[in-house]
Amino acid sequence: MQKIKITLPASLTNLGPGLNSLGLAVALYTTIEVSQRSDDQLLVDTEGEGAGRYGTGLRHPVALALMRMFQRQERALLGLTIKIANHIPPGSGLGAEAAFWVAGVIAANNLMGTGYSRTQLLEIAAQISGLPSQAVTAMMGGLTASFLSGDHLIYRTLDLTRSMQLIIALPELASYETDIAKARPDRVLLTDALFNLSRTPLLLEALRQGDLKLVGQVLEDRLFTPYLKPRIAGYDTAAEIARRAGAVAVSLAGDGPALVAFAESNHKMIAEAIELAFENAGIKTRTWIVPVDTQGVVISVVGSS
């Protein structure tokens, strides 16, 4: 019987003006182990961030992805034990959900021996998760650009010429996911769209080269962030204090509420400043100082007794 172990990084997407396209993988990880059973039961055991969030069995995204893959091949889902050790906070904008979907797709491919290529697996994960930029970034690592054109995934990975450390801050906001459900506008101003478009190529180059001064000049988003940050009490104050402590730029991670700060140095001081700013607003906040992950998915397949 097979046992598949899959480790995937967190993903920062919707970076500044690069909405629904750019992604940067960072060193927070989820590890999913899928083992065949001798019966037809499906057991899901979770620990770490978000344990219990999805209930049990087929309600977890890993199990749902496995089920969708088996259905594509018109095969019955096997008896499986799924063990999840997760260090990526779900519902934070850090791509935990996409990592779960990707892991399920990869595990099913190995269990069934379907032999899908990496590109095909990416395309399937992007389609069934509805999170293409996060799925690509989690699997490929590093800096990515991607989008779905119908059912066809178009993506590229971009070489990073310099390592970076980032500060991630996650304010604990109980109702944030509900609050932002209708926050995105149906229409935007042409001037704001052009503002974002003019900065996206420079942001790509800045991230690729690790040019943090340029990141600070081009990271602003005028399409989504103005509608999302009012749902994060203390956002503007925390961002300003982070800049005073040495951050060159602060942005939302994904749809938030996690924030990402870019800095050349003083990372610990910036993290503490952000925590204090949110604490003064009555919000508990956790922070991480993490490098960019350049490896992406790590897979091991072994026999189990």
VENKA-V440314 format. One record per run of one state. SS is the DSSP state (H for helix, E for strand, L for the rest). FROM is the first residue (numbers start at 0). LEN is the number of residues. If there is no record, write none. Layout:
SS|FROM|LEN  SS|FROM|LEN
This chain:
L|0|1  E|1|14  L|15|2  E|17|19  L|36|5  E|41|7  L|48|8  H|56|3  L|59|1  H|60|12  L|72|7  E|79|7  L|86|9  H|95|17  L|112|5  H|117|12  L|129|2  H|131|9  L|140|2  E|142|7  L|149|2  E|151|7  L|158|6  E|164|7  L|171|4  H|175|4  L|179|10  H|189|20  L|209|2  H|211|7  L|218|6  H|224|7  L|231|3  H|234|10  L|244|4  E|248|4  L|252|6  E|258|4  L|262|4  H|266|14  L|280|4  E|284|8  L|292|5  E|297|6  L|303|2
